[in-house]
């Protein structure tokens, strides 16, 4: 799978917005990130310039991405001097898969269509099953990792286990 700059920037931008959210209650604030993990109340809107600077994302590109994320219902925009962007729902309810689908479309496609629509004859007849298996495995990771997980630096154990294999870190 190829992760485009657009998808990478979109996930990073939402992680910045999640990090800006306030915890649900003062007690949660004292326990660190627990308030955000629980789906804390949104803080003040965050300006695109702040996100761009924090993540090293070109501002014009980020503004276009934020527009797509707003259209997909993942962020809300607020106008005015105190305006900016907020998550449209708690970071615990937004997965990396949701973000990628919002800016790139389906996680896996074959020649621009869904893998289940691929149909081959002869020696390649089983190839659609390979494409389906690839999609399933992408979902197993991307639909389990939330924006809150990314913002807090606490990935699910199932994902962390995948990264423990030394071969996972080798480009082939």
Secondary structure, 3 states (H helix, E strand, C coil): CCCCHHHHHHHHHHHHHHHHCCCCCHHHHHCCCHHHHCCCCCCCCECHHHHHHHHCCCHHHHHHHHHHHHHCCCEEEECCCCCEEEECCCHHHCEHHHHHHHHHCCCCCECCECHHHCCCCHHHCCHHHHHHHHHHHHHHHHCCCEHHHHHHCCCCHHHHHHHCCHHHHCCC
